[in-house]
Amino acid sequence: MKSSSVTQTQTASQEKQQSPQIKVSTQTQTKTIDKLIKDYEAIIGIETHVQLSTLTKAFCGCPYNYGAQPNTSICPVCMGLPGLPNISVDIPIATNGYVDLDLPVEFGGGHRRYSVSFFLNVISVSSAPGIAVDLNRAGVPLLEIVSEPDMRNGIEAAEYAAEIQRVVHYLGISNGNMQGGSLRCDVNVSIRPIGRSEFGTKVEIKNLNSFSSVNRAIDFEISRQVFLHSQGQGSSIVQETRLWEEGAQKTITMRKKEGLSDYRYFPEPDLPEVIVKKECIDSIQNSLPELPEMKRRRYESMGLSMQDVLFLANDINVAEFFDATIAKGADVKLATNWIMGDIAAYMKNDLEASLENAMCSMVVEKAGGGVRQAKPSIVDPAHIEKMVDKVLSENPKQLEQYRAGKTKIQGFFAGQVMKLSRGKANPGLLNKILQQKLNATS
């Protein structure tokens, strides 16, 4: 491990020394790269690792409780002691599947379908000699979802990862907590000139733990590779693993990638082939709940806009609340507006609030002819104008896109202002000021 860390340090040092040659963060270079990117196509695939919410580990009866004291849920089996079967195994449980998603209108909208394969794995833990290690997670079942290289930019990849999180939430098989490590993404990125069929050199970016990180890491890596090609340094792009450095907003080398021959794959004699019969697959298929894609299509058939559909289907709790409201005879559009307006604003102001509490607090009460109102909104034009200016200054790329004719992303700016105001900005006044600012001469 010492030699490995030294190699990593040397690699990072070498990269810092070379950084003036490949720096892509200056304004001039960014404009140049934006032009160059149009001549290239990015090829992106994602490996998503989902920790399953099982009561016990995969091959033993040890429970797994997140945050438990180190090494309190272990046994000889999950510790992998000598003489016991090797428990690190990949088992294909589905192929030729796909994930459907709808992109938000502020990112161009549209429907996407991505092919995926699934593998069942278990978490293995390793450490350097003499370093304390917590084996509580060892042996916990992990679902590895591998996409085909069908994505072309950071937005598509981030939305794909978000859809995977929605699916596991709907199925109830994982909490999908990215910060807690229950869901992580490794992305593979390469570029090639438009029109060329052969792939470029693939670079992997490991352990991205937020959707925004997925988006920004991919976009940076695309820019880095395009810039190297434009400087005649395309050969310096090597198959390697890189890390996303959040503070510097860039990827850095972690280690050079081994070839397939170096992994020394061989069949595991103690683990026979798993054959799943069609009857079993059909039974599982028929037992599935309504998944996000099906729910979105159903909501769309009710006449709701895509913005309404994406909001309602994003969270299974909100979707179930909406369905229950409709089942009681409520008007579809009125119920949608109520949930997206008063209920959502209430819950933004009180992060601990549940849907039930929000409903109770916002319900209309007849008391002496009075009506209980929502929390007062911000109606001061100067205050709203300051928030609009702040949002526009923090999102110059989206502002440029709007002024170039992509007017659908006005909703993105409105959403950011509402988030900044904690849902209190008066919608009518906000839209009026926002439109004036967006259409002003740049």
Secondary structure, 3 states (H helix, E strand, C coil): CHHHHHHHHHHHHHHHHHHHHHCCCCHHHHHHHHHHHCCEEEEEEEEEEEECCCCECCCCCCECCCCCCCCCCCCHHHHCCCCCCCCCCCEEEEEEEEEEEECCHHHCCCEEEEEEEEEEEECCCCCCCCCCCCCCCCCCEEEEEEECCCECCHHHHHHHHHHHHHHHHHHCCCCCCCCCCCEEEEEEEEEEECCCCCCCCCEEEEEECCHHHHHHHHHHHHHHHHHHHHCCCHHHCCCEEEEEECCCCEEEEEEECCCHHHHCCCCCCCCCCCCCCHHHHHHHHHHCCCCHHHHHHHHHHCCCCHHHHHHHHHCHHHHHHHHHHHHCCCCHHHHHHHHHHHHHHHHHHCCCCCHHHHHHHHCCCCECCECCCCCCCECCHHHHHHHHHHHHHHCHHHHHHHHCCCHHHHHHHHHHHHHHCCCCECHHHHHHHHHHHHCCCC
